[in-house]
Amino acid sequence: MAADKSRVGNLQMAATLYDRWAAQVKVSTEHADFFVRNLVAISAKKRIGLAVKQPLALTMTISETWLNTGGRGAWG
């Protein structure tokens, strides 16, 4: 979604957030020369899903900047 737009509405009625599993965080010093250089690689992930069941409960807003620039946005 562009920076000059937003979505508003009744999110509790419109969508459901499904949490697939708990967050996973992995930490390692075993990549290339990370141990020698005292570096740490961190990998984190979380699986979630968003199901929009009633899209009419949401609406898109457009900023005044978007309207004044003919739809090109602030950077276009």
C-alpha positions in Angstrom: 0.0 0.0 0.0 1.3 3.4 -0.9 2.5 5.8 1.9 -0.2 8.3 1.2 -3.1 5.8 1.6 -4.6 4.1 4.5 -7.3 1.5 5.3 -9.8 2.1 8.0 -12.9 0.3 9.2 -14.3 -2.1 11.7 -11.4 -4.6 11.8 -13.0 -6.9 14.4 -15.9 -7.5 12.0 -13.9 -7.4 8.8 -10.9 -9.7 9.4 -9.5 -12.4 11.6 -5.8 -12.8 12.4 -4.7 -16.4 12.7 -1.5 -17.1 14.6 0.1 -20.2 13.0 2.8 -20.8 15.6 4.9 -19.0 18.2 7.8 -16.8 17.2 11.0 -18.6 16.4 14.4 -16.9 17.1 17.6 -18.6 16.2 21.1 -17.2 17.1 24.3 -18.5 15.6 28.1 -17.7 15.5 28.8 -20.5 13.1 28.6 -18.6 9.8 31.9 -18.1 7.9 34.2 -16.2 10.3 31.6 -14.8 12.7 33.1 -16.6 15.7 36.5 -15.1 15.1 35.1 -11.6 14.4 32.8 -11.8 17.4 29.6 -11.4 15.3 26.3 -13.1 15.8 23.6 -13.9 13.1 20.0 -13.7 14.3 17.1 -15.1 12.4 13.5 -14.5 13.6 10.2 -15.4 12.1 6.5 -15.6 13.0 3.8 -17.2 10.8 0.5 -15.4 10.8 -2.4 -15.2 8.4 -5.0 -12.5 7.9 -8.4 -13.5 6.5 -10.7 -10.7 5.4 -14.2 -12.1 5.6 -16.2 -8.9 5.2 -14.2 -6.5 2.9 -17.1 -4.0 2.8 -16.4 -3.2 6.5 -13.1 -1.6 5.3 -12.5 1.5 3.2 -9.5 3.1 1.7 -8.6 6.7 2.4 -6.5 8.9 0.2 -4.4 11.8 1.4 -4.8 15.3 0.1 -1.3 15.2 -1.3 -2.4 12.3 -3.6 -5.4 14.3 -4.9 -3.3 17.5 -5.4 -0.6 15.7 -7.4 -3.0 14.0 -9.8 -2.5 10.5 -8.2 1.3 10.5 -8.4 1.7 10.8 -4.6 4.2 12.8 -2.7 7.2 11.3 -4.6 5.8 10.7 -8.1 
